[in-house]
């Protein structure tokens, strides 16, 4: 079974859903999961999420790119130890 590798994605525009997050990161490699977190009380995006790749190649490709932008906002990426 391939190792799953997760990345924290911060500074997400409030209009971005898990579908758009997955679509953006698929260009770097096969995405196992892409989740935007939402506040259960308000239903609004918390402005961050997680993307998990099925290969280390996709994970490394994302982290090598110094700038990621989605809907005009620069994303903040960090390796996540939350597996």
N, C-alpha and C positions, 0 to 999 in steps of 0.2 A: 504494500500500500504506500503511495507517495506521501511524503511529508507535507503537511499543510502549513502554510506560512501566512501570518496575519499582520496587517498594517492598520494603525490608527489613522483616520482621516479627519482632520479638524478644519474649522473655518468653512464649513459647507454652507452654501446659500440655503435659505429656509425652503426654497422651492424645489430642491433636489430630493428625489425619492431614491429608494434602493435600486429601482430599475435604471435610472440615469447613472447612478454610481457604478453599477455593474457594467453598463455600456461603455463608460469612459475607460475603466481599468481593463476591460477585455482586450484592448489594443496592446497591452503589455504581456499578456499571458492568460491561460485558462483560469477563470475566477470560479472558485468553489462556492463562496458566499459573498454577498455585498449587502450590508445592513446599515440603514440610517436609523439612529435612535430617536424616538419621539417621546415627549412628555405625556404621561398617561392622563394627567388632569386636563391639560389644555389641548392635547392632540397636535401641538406644534413640534417641529423639528428641534432637537437640542443643538443642532449645528455641528454634529460629529457622527462618525460611524466607523465601521470596520470592514475591510476587504480582506478576504482570505483566498490565497492562490493555491492551486494543487501542485505547483512545481516551484522550486527555488529560483528557476530562471525568470519567471514572471515577477516574483518578489524582488529579486535583485535588479531587474530592468527598471522597475518603478523607482526604487531608491537611488539608482544612478542618475535619473533625470532630476536636475536641480529645481525645476519649476513645474508645477501642475496647476492648471487653471480650469475652473468649471463655472459656467455662467458668469464670467467676468470677475470671479473671486479667486485669489491665490489660495490653494489648499495647503494645509500644514500636515505633513506626513511624518509618522514615527513608527519604528518597528514596535509591534505589540507583543508582550509576553502573555497576553490573554489568549490562550489556545482553547 
